[in-house]
C-alpha cells in the first residue's frame, strides 16, 4: 500500500545548511507525505531541502506555477519555497521551545501543506524540529533566605527551589552544585517525571556568635555540550539561643569621689557584655542584697544603662568609703547573670564657697558719665579659715571698668574708659570672688548697668551723592526716590525731619519743582518735566534730628531727566501746507541717478529717539526711484521710458529710532514734462535789488510798535505772542535778476540744517516745478529771507509779477 524512500543527506552551497531528511511518499489517489528533520534556531536563508527534486517537480515548470505554503496552527511564516531553484528555505528562526512548549513530548513536528496550482496539487510535509542546548537553567528565585536556629542538630534538611531549563532530553538540568561550606551540603532527588529536586543538609552545628550569616551559591548545570548553568544565592541567618551569660570588664571597680558632690553627679558607668543577641543580650543592672541601705540612699543605679550617680549628700566626716555589689542579668527565657563590686572612696574638700555682697549700686547712668565715677561698692567674705578663707575679687571680662581695693573685704567699681551707648547700650558686669583653697572655690555676681542716651550723633545718609533718573512726561506727584538717613540715637534724638535746601533756577524755587516728605524722606516731583526744556537739576536735602541742640547733615541730589520718544519727526523739506501734496515737475529726459527730491525731517528728541530713517511707504513704480534711508535723497534708478506714466506718486515715511517709533509722511506727486533747459555748470545766487521803502519795512515798523505796546500791558500776553506762529508779511515785489541753473547739475550729498535746510528744500521744490528760486536777505532782519520763484522758460531772462514768499527761521 505504501513504500518509504531511503534517507539521504543533501549538500548545498555555502549559504545553505546541510539538512538531513527522510521522506515517505504514499502513492494513492489523494495523499503524498514528505518528512524532514532540522535543528532549531537555523539561520534565515538556510536551505532545508530541494523540494522540487523530492516531489518530482521540474524547476522550469515550477517557476510558472503559483506555489503556496500553509503551516498548521501557526500565524508566523517560518518557511518559503524558492520558485527558481525549487528549494525549501528558512524565513524566520524556529524555536523548538516555542513551537512545542510541552516538555513531555520527545519529538516536535510542524505540519505544513505545499499547494501548487495549474494543475492543483497538494503535498503534505512534516518537519521535525530537533532540540539544541540554547537555554541555560534558571531558578524561579535567584535569592533564597533561610533562618536556622543555632541549636539545630546536624542532619536537619532544608528544601531549596529547583532550577528550570526549557530544553529537553539531555539538554535539561542534569546536576546541582553547592559552594564550599563546612556546615552544609546538598542531596539531589529525581521525581517521577525526571525533574531533579535539591535539599540542603546541615552537617555541622552552628554558632551564631562565631558566624551569624552564611552566604552560599547553588549552581544548576544541564547536560548539553557545551554545558550551561544558572545560579541562586542562598543566605542562611543563624538564630540566637541564650547560651552566654553577661560579663563585666572587671570584677572590682575603685572610684574616688569628693565630698559634697552635686546630686546627679556620675560616679561611673558599668558595662556588661553578652555575646547573644535580641532579648538574650538585653541586660538589666541591680544592687544585690550585699549592698547596705545607707549606700543605696547615697547612690542610684540606672537598671538600663548601668550608670551610678550621686543620689544623696556625700560627707567625708560621715563615711570615708562606700561598697556596692552589682549584678547584670539578661532577659532570656532562662536568664543568666554576672556580678561585680564597686568601691567609692571619699576625698575631703574645701566645701565652703566665698560670698559677694553689692552694698551700693547705680543701675542707670548717662553715656557721657565722667571717667573715674564710682558705680558700685562690693563686699566679699568666706566662712572657711586659713588659706581656704582668703578671698579675692576680679572682673574676668574685658570691660571699661576697674576694681579698686579699699580694704581687705571692700572694693570700688569705677568707670575706666569713656562709654558710648550706640556701641554698647548696657553692660553685664560679672564679679568673681575666689578663695585660696585647693582646689579654689569661687562664686560670681552679675550686675547690669544701663546707659541713657545723649544726642551725640548726627543723622547719616547711606550715600553722600544721589543720582536719580526721571523719565520725562512724569505725572505730577510721582515718587522719585526715598532718601532716608539714620540716627543711632534714641527717642527724640532719633526723630528726623527732612528739608529741601532752597535754590533758585531761572527764577524758580526748588520747592516749586520738588517736594520731600518731612517724616520719611520720600522725594516727589511737583510738575511734569520735559527733556527738551530741562535736562537736570542739582540741589541739597537736609536731615535734622529733634535733639537739644539738634544735629543735622545734608546730601546732594542730582536729578537727571531721561528723554522719552514723545516728539514726532517734522518734515521740513519738501515744504507743504498741512495735509497737502507736494507737486514736482521733472523732465522725462532725466538721467539715471539724478536727484529728484530730498526729504528732510527733524526730531527734537535726543540720541536714539532723534535718529531718523526714510522709507517708501507707497511708490507708483518701485523700479524707477530709490530712496536713501539715511539722507532722504530720492534719485532715479533708470531713465524714463515711453511706457512710464506721466504722473508718479511717492509717499515717504520718516521714522525715528525710538521705542515705540514715531513717524511722519509726505506725499510727492511727480509730473514728467518735455522741457529743454539750457544748462550752466554752476548754480549761483544773484543779489536782488529791493526797495528800501517797500511795504515790508512799513509792516515791520508797525509790528515792532505793536509788540512794544503789548509788552507794556502784560507779561502774559507777551509770552502768548512769542508762542504764536509769526504771520507771513507781504513783501513788495522787488526787481529780480533771473538765474539760470543747469537742470542736471549735481548737488552736494550733505545733510542741511538750520536756515540752509529750509532754503535747500524750497530751492529743490521750486526748481522741480520749472521755476527759478532766488534767496535774498530782508533788510535789518538777519534771520529772515525773501524767497522768490520765477516761472522757468527757455529764454535767458524773464520777469514775473508773482509775489515773493517769505520763509522765516530763527537762529
Order of alpha helices (4+ residues) and beta strands (2+ residues): beta-beta-beta-beta-beta-beta-alpha-alpha-beta-beta-beta-alpha-beta-beta-beta-beta-beta-beta-beta-beta-beta-beta-beta-beta-beta-beta-beta-beta-alpha-beta-beta-beta-beta-beta-beta-beta-beta-beta-beta-beta-beta-beta-beta-beta-beta-beta-beta-beta-alpha-beta-beta-beta-beta-beta-beta-beta-beta-beta-beta-beta-beta-beta-alpha-alpha-alpha-beta-beta-beta
